[in-house]
Amino acid sequence: TPTTKPHILYHANEAAFSLLYDTTNPKNYNLNEYALDYFLLSSGGFDAQINQAYCAVASVAALLNSLKYAKRFREGNAAGWTFDLPVDAVYDPYPYATQGDILGGECVAANPPYGLNLQQTSNLLSCHLSSSDWDVTTQEVDAAKLTLAKMRYDLKSALIDPDARVMINYDRKALNQVGGGHYSPVGAYHAATDSF
């Protein structure tokens, strides 16, 4: 029987890097159209989770760090920033979000000792973004309400928008991975393999 391959690749997987580039022309090694620049530019902003339950917190930190390269971020003019990127003491004076900084935000009531649900993760991200400039939305995937084609279209549309970011929450068991629910930023789409 044929086996199906999972359509999610890990950032540290060598195959993921090769899928980021348009290799149809051997002399052109540009990122493919669905590979967000932030995937590579902010790879220094992807940190390991501080515990087994905080994948959402680590993903929020990575997304915020990726915004350093968004046109809405104007270094040197803190009044012009449209999101709150902390300056961790370890990286001072450079803005860099860590999981500790994210959880230490003024609008974070308490650090949960467990993983976060969609609403909690959305609230955590909104805590650090200006609501007048950024729209944090959640989309539950229900096959009765959302087709695979529509979901793929929405994700691809977000990936080609330089001001958009995508974070997913998925069940690892569905992809034959160890563990349960997991959050991760999405950095690229590869049409030939239909992989995110």
C-alpha positions in Angstrom: 0.0 0.0 0.0 1.3 3.5 -0.7 2.3 5.6 2.2 1.4 9.2 2.6 4.1 11.7 3.6 3.3 14.3 6.2 2.8 17.8 4.7 4.5 19.7 7.5 8.3 20.0 7.6 10.3 21.0 10.6 12.5 24.1 10.4 15.6 22.0 11.3 14.8 19.4 8.6 17.3 19.6 5.7 14.5 19.0 3.2 12.6 22.1 4.5 15.5 24.4 3.5 15.7 23.0 0.0 11.9 23.6 -0.5 12.3 27.2 0.4 14.1 28.0 -2.8 12.9 28.2 -6.4 15.2 25.7 -8.1 13.5 25.7 -11.5 16.3 27.8 -12.7 19.7 26.6 -11.5 21.2 30.1 -11.7 18.4 31.6 -9.6 18.4 30.6 -5.9 15.7 33.1 -4.8 13.2 32.1 -2.2 10.0 30.7 -3.8 7.0 33.0 -3.8 5.5 31.4 -0.7 8.6 31.4 1.4 8.4 34.4 3.8 11.6 36.3 4.2 11.1 36.1 7.9 11.5 32.4 7.8 15.2 32.9 7.1 15.7 36.4 8.4 14.3 35.6 11.8 15.7 32.1 12.2 17.8 33.5 15.0 14.5 34.3 16.7 13.4 30.7 17.0 14.2 29.5 20.5 13.6 26.1 22.1 10.6 26.0 24.4 11.4 26.7 28.0 9.3 23.7 29.0 7.3 21.0 27.2 4.0 22.9 27.4 5.0 26.3 26.0 5.2 25.8 22.3 2.5 28.5 21.9 4.7 30.9 23.9 7.8 30.1 21.9 5.8 30.5 18.6 4.5 33.9 19.8 8.1 35.0 20.5 9.3 33.8 17.1 6.4 35.7 15.3 7.1 38.9 17.2 10.9 38.6 16.5 10.0 38.2 12.8 8.2 41.5 12.8 11.6 43.3 13.3 11.8 43.1 9.5 8.2 44.3 8.8 7.8 47.8 7.3 5.8 48.8 10.4 8.8 48.5 12.6 11.0 51.6 12.7 14.1 51.1 14.8 15.2 54.1 16.6 11.7 55.5 16.9 10.0 53.6 19.6 6.9 55.8 19.4 6.4 54.6 15.8 6.4 50.9 16.6 3.1 49.2 16.3 3.9 46.3 18.5 5.7 45.8 21.7 8.9 43.9 21.1 10.7 43.7 24.4 14.3 44.3 25.0 15.5 41.3 27.0 18.4 42.2 29.4 20.5 39.5 27.7 20.2 41.2 24.3 20.0 44.9 25.5 19.9 47.3 23.6 18.5 45.2 20.8 14.8 44.4 20.7 14.3 40.6 21.0 11.4 38.8 22.4 12.0 35.8 24.7 9.5 33.5 26.2 10.1 35.1 29.6 9.5 38.5 28.3 6.3 37.4 26.5 4.9 35.9 29.7 6.1 38.9 31.7 4.0 41.3 29.7 1.7 43.7 31.5 -1.4 42.2 30.1 -0.5 38.6 31.0 -2.4 37.8 34.2 -0.5 34.6 35.2 1.8 32.1 33.7 -0.2 28.9 33.1 1.5 25.7 34.1 0.1 24.0 31.0 -0.3 24.5 27.2 -2.4 27.3 25.8 -5.6 27.0 23.8 -6.4 29.1 20.7 -8.0 32.0 22.5 -5.2 32.2 25.1 -2.6 32.2 22.4 -4.4 34.8 20.4 -4.7 37.0 23.6 -1.0 36.5 24.3 -0.1 37.7 20.8 -2.6 40.6 21.0 -1.0 41.6 24.2 2.1 42.7 22.3 0.5 44.1 19.1 -1.3 47.4 18.6 -5.0 46.6 17.9 -5.3 49.6 15.6 -2.5 48.3 13.3 -2.6 44.5 13.7 -5.4 42.0 13.4 -5.0 38.8 15.3 -7.5 36.2 14.1 -8.0 32.6 14.9 -9.5 30.1 12.5 -10.7 26.7 13.7 -10.4 24.1 11.0 -13.6 22.2 10.8 -14.0 20.1 7.6 -17.8 20.8 7.7 -17.1 24.6 7.5 -13.8 25.0 5.8 -12.5 23.1 2.7 -8.9 22.0 2.3 -8.7 24.2 -0.8 -9.9 27.3 1.1 -7.5 26.6 4.0 -4.6 26.2 1.5 -5.6 29.4 -0.2 -5.8 31.4 3.0 -2.4 30.1 4.2 -0.7 30.8 0.9 -2.3 34.3 0.8 -0.9 35.0 4.3 2.5 33.7 3.4 2.9 36.1 0.4 1.8 39.1 2.5 5.0 40.6 4.1 2.9 42.0 7.0 1.1 38.7 7.8 2.3 35.8 10.0 0.8 32.3 10.4 0.9 30.1 13.4 -0.8 26.7 13.5 -1.9 24.4 16.2 -2.1 20.8 15.1 -2.3 17.3 16.4 1.1 15.6 16.1 -0.4 12.1 16.2 -2.2 12.8 12.9 1.2 13.2 11.3 2.7 10.2 13.1 4.7 12.4 15.3 5.3 11.9 19.0 3.1 14.0 21.3 -0.3 15.7 21.1 -1.2 19.3 20.3 1.6 21.6 19.1 1.9 25.2 18.0 4.4 26.3 15.3 5.0 29.3 13.0 4.5 28.5 9.4 7.3 29.9 7.2 6.7 28.6 3.7 4.6 26.6 1.2 6.0 24.3 -1.5 3.5 23.8 -4.3 5.2 20.8 -5.9 4.9 18.7 -2.7 1.9 20.6 -1.3 3.9 21.1 1.9 3.8 23.9 4.5 
